């Protein structure tokens, strides 16, 4: 088929749709991963100077990453700061420079050659590891090595810096092998409309950032860079994963009409965002927002949210070059959100570090961080740090409706330990003469299957629970959700997952204790009707997802939906949903 718009042959490609929307635009090919690396030998008189040249390049890359972290705007996607931090830690690791200098001094390699050789050695070591999380770090190492090599070559090969210039006034689609966190920061300032990557999937960092930015994206489109050329007219469908290169006039009209419909739907959703989430059979559903910093609280209200269902406090701690945030700094942040929300509920989750998130200068050496010292385990191992956060929370409780949420609870003893520390925090505040309130609710995250199984015992100890579907599914199916090799097996519709969610919700209803979901499932409109049918009354999600989920609720008859879901669960081993979330 020949494109009538360009005269070139139309090409159909397929990837994984990771961020909804249709966009039509001109391609810009980003080839930072294809650096030409010079290989030459040095004479003895050049070795010291070459080591110094390497040091300068490493420092320049570190300084740039540090500046990007410090200058991230408030509306930057939450994932960018910790991802930049990982690259900063890798490039500043003394072993990187030391091993490269050994190659320079012993083998007389030039710095680029030494970096390339050491990078391949480290990447192959990580790729050979059994642990999927550590295997994933091989890509980070390659990206960091490429940044330093680019700096050694004068920093001129930075196509991401050129995107904003090339795309001025043009709908631009970036096509790359992958997009690093530093590159994503630069892209935010450019006028780009979507992107395609050769690798990655729905749980890759590029996909997560795309969704938070509301940019259509397709990942895992193998060799897209080599099949698409600069300035090709392309269409991407961020839901289906379809890519059309040089579309015919007929195909172009089809996608233009689809794009217009989606824009009209989005406009209609925005106009109705403040309407209540009331079903056709007049059941009221609570819709809350997930946030990472106080500034995002206003966005939740603007999008029609009824409160905060998850405030991730770890972003106060991460990338903080001054050390741990003080009790007063934490109090100001928490109080700010409660004051903005007035009497609306604000669920603040205590520190959740140790898996894919770490504090500045801290790197986990755990063989499997997902099963290691993380979340509440991490906090209980550092009681003074945890007490500082609990004291700040109790002080902030005076300003509104506070709900304290504890992540990754695995047993009754951990709940008791947290309650004891809350009492100790109150005791210290009294002794210090500080105003505080003990008028709060205490809840726990349901992320570990063992706890979901005995949720009745857990609910007897707390006021509410919130299901973290991301981790719950990961642990139930033994699938690392950030490992691109198995990400396609991450299945929210697995019968065990659906039945476990149903069990937790039913138990909460029977004990008259609130159950919410704050994981990715809550904000994915594909699963809204299913969750309503399972009896869920409280959803929490990214603010941008609120209008669409509220719209679906207003179009649903919950009693009838529940009958269909319950009947299907009994009759079929696995539920199947159509593109609109209806049970097939």
C-alpha positions, 0 to 999 in steps of 0.5 A: 500500500502506498501513502497518498500523503507522502508517496512512500509505502505505508508500514504497519508496526505493533508495540505495547500501548502504554499510555492512551490516546491517538496522535498524528505527527512527524517522527524525530529519530533519537539515536543517543544509544548508537554512539561511535566509540573511538578506539586508540592506544595512548603513549605513556606520557598521555596516561595521566592526562587521559585519567584527568579527562575521564574524571572531568567527564564523569563530574560533568555528567554528575553535575548535570544530573544533579542540576536536573534533579534540583531544577525539576519543576513542581509538575514534573512526573513523580518518577523522574526524581528517583530515576535521576537519583539512580543514575547519579549514584551509578555515575558517582560510584568510585569503582567506575572511575577506578576500573576505567583508569586501570584499563587506561594505565595498564592497557593504554586505552583511550577513555571512551574505549575504557568506559565502553569495555568496563560498561559491557563488563558490568552490564553483562554481570548484571544481565547474568544475575538471577534476580530480575530487579538487578538484571534491570540495572544493566540498562541503567549502566549502559545509559550512564556509560553512554552519557559519559562517553557523549561528554568525552566527545564534546557533548555535541551528540545530544539529540534530545536537546534538539527536539524542542528546536526541531518540533517548534510548531510541529506535532512531533513523535519521538522515536528512540530505543529507550528514553532515560530519565535525564532525557525525559526531563529535556523532552518535557520542555519540548513540544512533543506529542508522543513517543515510541520506544524499541524496548519496555512495556506498561511497567517501564519507567518511560511508560509510567512517566508517559501516563503521568504526562498524559502523552500517548506512547507505544513501547516494545516496538522492536526496531522501530528506530530502524524502520522509521525515518526522520520526518516520516508521518506516523500515527500512534495509538497508545491504547492498541499499540498500533503504529502506522508509518506514512499512512494512506489518505484513507487510514489518515482520515480514520485516525484523524476522526478517532483523534477528534472523538478522543479529544471531544470525549476528553473535553466532555469529561473535563466539563463533567468532572465536578459531578458526583460519582453517583451510579444509575441506581444511585449508589455513591462512590468515593473518588480520591487522588494519589499525590507525591507532594503538597502542590498536587493536592489542588490538582485533585480538587480541580479534577473532581476528587473528593480527598486524598487516598494516597500521599506518598511521603517517601518523595520528601526523603528521596533526593534530599541532599541535606539529609533526612527532612526534619520533623518540622519540614514534614509537619509543614508538608502534611499540614499543608495538604490537610488544610487544602482539603479542609474536612475532606479525608487525607490518607498519608502513607508512612515512608515506603522505601527499600524496593525501587526507591531509596534515599539520596546516597543510599543503595540497597545491596539486597539480593531481592529488594522487593522481599527485603528491608522495605516499607514498614520493616525499614521504618521499624528498623530505624525507630528514631526516623520513624518517630520523627514522621509519626510526630509530624503526622500527629501534629498535622492531625489538628488541621483536618481529617487524617488517615495514617496508612502503613505499607507492607504489613505482614503480621499482627506484631507489626501493627502492634509495634506501629501502635506502640510507636504512635503512643511514644510519639504522643508521649514525646510531643506532650513532653515537648509541649507541642500541640497535636491531635490523636483524632486520626484513623489508622489503616494498613496496605493490603499488599502481601497475599498472607495478609489478604488471606487473613484480612478479618484479623487485620481489620479487627486491629485497624480502622480501614485497609487500602489494597495496593494492587501493584505489589499484591499482584506481583507477590501473588503471581511471583512476577517482578512488575519492573522486569521487562522480560516478564512484565507481560505476565503481570495480570490483574485478571488472573482468577487468584487476583480477582478472587483475593480482591473480592475476598478483601472487599467482602470482608470489609463490607461484612465488618463495616470497615472501609476498603479502598484500592490505590494501585494502578487498577483503581485508575485504569478505566478498563477495570472500573466496572469489574471493581464496582461489581466486586463491591468496591466503594472507594477508588484512589488514582492519579488526578488525571484519571479521575474524570474518566472513572467518575464518568464510567461510574455515572454510566453504571448500574452497580446492582446489575453489574455486581450480579453479572460479576458474581455470576461470571466468577462462579461460571468461568475460571477467568473473567474476560473484559471487552475494550470498554470494561464489560464482561464478555 
